[in-house]
Amino acid sequence: MDVIADRGEAAAGTRRLAFTFTGTAGAYFGIWIVNLLLSIVTFGVYTAWAKVRRVRYFYGNTWLDGHNFEYHARPMQILIGRIAVVAALVVYNLLATVSPFFVALILPYLVALPWLINKSFAFNARMTSYRNIRFNFIGSYWGAFRAFILWPFAAALTIGILLPLASRSVHNYIGNNLRFGTAAFATASPLRSLYRLWGFCAVFAAILLLPVGAAIYALIGRLGTPDQSAFGGFVVIAALFAYLGIFLVAISYRAGARNVAYSATTLDGVHRLASRVGPVRYVFILVTNLFAAMFTSGLMIPWGAVRTWRYLASHTSLIAAGPLDGFVDEAGLGGNVAAAEYFDVQGIEFGL
């Protein structure tokens, strides 16, 4: 597909290969509406087939250097995994309703979480291929435990001060355990860049939230007593604005952290990834997608999904130090479909 060569890169014998997405909102709308209707008619059973059709469409229309990606999971695999996940969640919620004692089952869940994460990554990686070469993931239990439990917990305890360290841990863990055939990815996210991003987001949050705090302070001085109904209504509105501000800041940080992680990732020690996602533009796309879906009763969801995917693809590239046809596949399957579907059902996404 598109090849962009900088002069410096050309002199060094490298090429900047842009990811491109050739799907359209109209074509995906046809897939989406059929998936939605059949999922309703079958009481959710068809969601497994819907997921496979959706992912295959987006992967199949994502290109790099003249070749597209492929998704190989089978609908029956997804269905069995989802049934297992839903059954486990129903049993847990029923037990927690019967007796608060069963809420303690959250502890075994936390113990199993790193294993679930690794199996989910491994399954999704093994179901994805490029140039007929499968991806793979070989993470360890304690590595996932540190990246997804210890560091996020430390970041929460410090009210976000250690968030860059937690982000670096997650990015490096994913990147350093990802494989393309027998070739290894490697990620070394620079902490300084993440803290610079964190500082930018902190200033952004202050700009958004300080006016709200100032308005509350002024209102308290004006009303005199905080128990008046007008004050209560204003606090509710202020809280909504505060949550909106936190949401926007979180999206901005996620976009910036993606740039840092991708740009610090290499494949086989010679090919480098690059990401140039604009945090402000990314926030604008997601927010306008949300409003478009709301004002059209959900009919613009396919348009928003295609728009977001195309933007991320077009701002991601691979700086190749040579041809990409010399990789060797690795035999064997790995991962666990139930683990992968658990995070899908819960709406949790992990990814570099």
C-alpha positions, -999 to +999 in steps of 0.1 A: +000+000+000+013+035+008+050+039+012+064+071+025+102+074+023+121+102+041+154+113+027+173+103+057+156+069+059+161+063+022+198+070+026+200+044+054+181+019+033+149+020+053+113+026+043+085+042+063+055+020+055+022+034+065-007+013+077-039+020+057-075+011+061-096+005+030-130-002+047-160+021+044-187+031+067-214+019+042-199-016+039-194-020+076-230-007+083-243-037+063-223-061+085-232-042+117-269-041+112-271-078+102-250-087+133-273-066+155-306-080+142-294-116+143-280-112+178-313-099+190-333-127+172-310-154+186-310-139+221-272-132+219-261-165+205-251-149+172-228-125+189-200-150+185-204-150+147-209-112+148-176-107+165-157-128+140-173-110+111-165-076+126-129-084+134-123-100+101-137-070+083-114-045+101-083-068+100-089-077+064-091-041+053-060-031+072-029-031+050+008-028+054+033-030+024+007-045+001-005-072+025-035-073+048-040-088+083-062-118+089-083-131+118-086-168+122-108-174+152-139-196+146-174-185+158-179-218+177-147-212+196-159-177+206-194-190+215-181-218+238-157-193+255-186-168+260-209-194+274-182-204+300-176-167+309-213-158+312-220-190+333-191-182+357-203-145+361-239-156+367-228-181+393-206-156+410-234-129+411-259-154+424-236-165+452-228-129+461-265-122+463-272-152+485-244-144+510-219-115+513-194-142+522-191-152+486-179-117+477-146-130+490-144-150+458-129-118+443-096-128+459-092-160+438-102-139+408-073-114+415-050-144+418-062-158+385-062-124+367-026-125+355-032-160+340-064-148+323-046-118+308-018-139+294-041-165+280-063-138+264-033-121+248-020-154+236-053-165+220-059-131+203-023-131+190-024-166+176-057-158+159-040-129+140-017-132+110+002-111+085+017-126+053+005-160+066+027-156+097+009-159+131+015-136+161+021-151+195+024-140+231+046-156+258+041-136+289+047-149+325+024-150+355+045-127+377+053-103+348+015-099+343+010-096+380+034-067+383+022-049+352-015-052+356-020-054+394+009-041+414+018-010+394-018+001+387-025-003+425+006+018+433-006+045+408-040+046+424-025+049+459-004+079+448-034+096+431-019+091+396+016+103+404+030+069+395+008+065+365+037+069+340+055+040+358+024+019+355+020+027+319+056+019+311+053-014+329+022-024+309+037-013+276+070-030+281+054-062+293+031-065+263+058-054+238+086-076+251+064-107+251+048-103+217+061-124+188+057-124+150+064-159+140+099-166+155+108-129+156+105-109+188+091-075+195+109-053+220+096-022+238+115+002+260+091+031+268+111+061+280+099+072+314+108+109+308+084+110+278+056+095+298+061+120+326+062+148+301+028+136+288+015+132+324+025+168+331+007+180+299-025+161+310-022+175+345-022+210+331-051+201+308-071+188+337-064+220+357-076+241+328-108+221+326-115+217+363-104+249+379-133+269+365-157+244+380-141+246+414-140+284+412-177+285+403-186+262+433-165+284+456-183+316+443-217+299+447-210+289+483-200+325+490-232+338+473-257+313+489-241+314+523-253+279+533-245+248+514-278+230+521-299+250+497-315+231+468-299+254+442-265+245+456-272+207+454-283+210+418-252+230+409-229+204+426-245+177+404-239+196+373-204+204+384-197+167+391-209+159+356-185+184+341-157+171+363-163+135+351-163+147+315-130+165+321-115+134+336-127+114+307-112+138+282-079+138+300-078+100+302-083+098+264-056+123+258-032+104+280-040+071+263-033+086+229+000+101+240+010+069+258+003+050+226+027+072+207+054+067+233+050+029+234+048+023+196+077+046+189+098+027+215+090-007+199+111-027+175+106-060+156+135-084+152+158-057+164+158-037+132+122-027+122+107+002+142+071+011+148+060+047+149+028+064+161+017+100+155-018+101+170-028+137+180-043+137+215-066+166+207-077+152+174-083+118+189-104+133+217-124+152+191-130+121+170-142+100+200-165+128+214-181+136+180-185+098+174-204+096+207-227+125+199-233+112+164-244+078+178-266+094+205-284+117+180-290+089+155-302+063+180-270+043+174-272+042+136-239+061+133-219+036+154-205+019+123-194+053+109-177+062+142-159+028+144-146+030+108-136+067+113-116+058+145-099+028+130-089+046+099-074+075+119-054+052+141-042+031+111-032+062+091-012+076+120+007+043+126+037+032+105+065+007+104+101+019+096+113-012+078+151-018+076+146-044+049+120-067+033+092-081+054+090-115+036+118-132+055+100-141+087+094-177+098+062-189+114+061-207+147+042-240+150+015-246+176-014-227+190-016-210+224-040-191+246-074-197+259-106-185+242-126-183+275-100-160+289-101-138+258-139-137+258-140-128+295-123-095+288-145-090+257-177-096+277-165-073+304-156-046+279-120-046+289-093-040+262-056-045+264-033-037+236+000-021+226 
